[in-house]
């Protein structure tokens, strides 16, 4: 199921709060949270790209729902079919 853009924005806000809490910890504690902090920042950036992509796709005259939902990095179904056809030959 595709998540709504508003849900993604709420999740980004939640991640921002978690990241701020981790970053505010004393240096001794902060180092134990480094890998978690890295993962949270990465997830926040990815969700931000999804929201940005949706905004870009929505501004177009003709919207490709697949590109709006999955982003430009998602594999094109037509290209996948072409690869399968070449592999069979």
LINKA-V22805 format. One record per residue. OMEGA is omega in whole degrees, -180 to 180 (NA if undefined). BURIAL is 1 if it has 16 or more other ideal C-beta (glycine too) atoms within 10 Angstrom, else 0. Layout:
OMEGA	BURIAL
OMEGA	BURIAL
This chain:
-179	0
179	0
178	0
179	0
179	0
177	0
178	0
179	1
177	0
178	0
177	0
178	1
178	0
178	0
178	1
179	0
178	0
180	1
179	1
179	0
179	0
-179	1
-179	0
179	0
176	0
-175	0
180	0
179	0
-173	0
-177	0
178	0
-178	0
-172	0
-178	0
177	0
179	0
179	1
180	0
180	0
179	1
178	1
179	0
178	0
180	1
179	0
178	0
177	1
178	0
178	0
180	1
178	1
179	0
179	1
178	1
180	0
-180	0
-178	1
-179	0
-180	0
180	0
178	0
-176	0
172	0
-177	0
179	0
179	0
179	1
-177	1
-171	0
-179	0
-177	1
-178	0
-180	0
-180	0
179	0
-178	0
-180	0
179	0
179	0
178	0
-180	0
179	0
179	0
-180	0
179	0
-179	0
180	0
-176	0
NA	0
